[in-house]
């Protein structure tokens, strides 16, 4: 059974940093691209970042470029999101997600974690 | 960025048909594939993929869900609607980065 379990969320002050983790199991993690997707309270879904299976290619939405870094440790089957210079508008539930479609980096999301809450406030 | 437009809410009666639309600001078809996907999300739960590439039903999803459309106009149909289908439905495009989602259509009981 595919499982994605996020951790590392919490309350943080604006300008500070936080690192999210997503532990994967039930599939060969090193074979699949991964994504982070977020959802602000009572709002819709927003793609944040993605990474190729090897970690050699990464992609970000403009609003987080230069502040967030997606990475992975295939030996530990774990995905990360390092979030620096956090802003109030980064407040959201963050999901890790993947898919088993035909592309190296999945372009639809079959599997989602349960999500982890990040609140940025002074 | 490609903008996806959905109606905020749709009221429907049980056992009737629900038609949820998603209009994109640019064509999301490429090489014969519609890069349009649909998700269901219930309060407090993670999103669930229902339909991928416009019309492909995910394994395990009831056949009362179907997807159609091409280019810039897409539809998710639920027929007949059951009580368990009350949720918010999101469309998502993946033709271009950044991948974008519609704002969601909340399906409500009439």
Interface residues (C-beta under 8 A of the other chain):
Chain A: X44 X45 X46 X47 X59 X61 X62 X95 X99 X101 X107 X108 X109 X110 X112 X113 X114 X115
Chain B: X35 X37 X39 X41 X46 X47 X48 X49 X52 X53 X58 X90 X92 X94 X97 X98 X99 X100 X101 X102 X103 X104
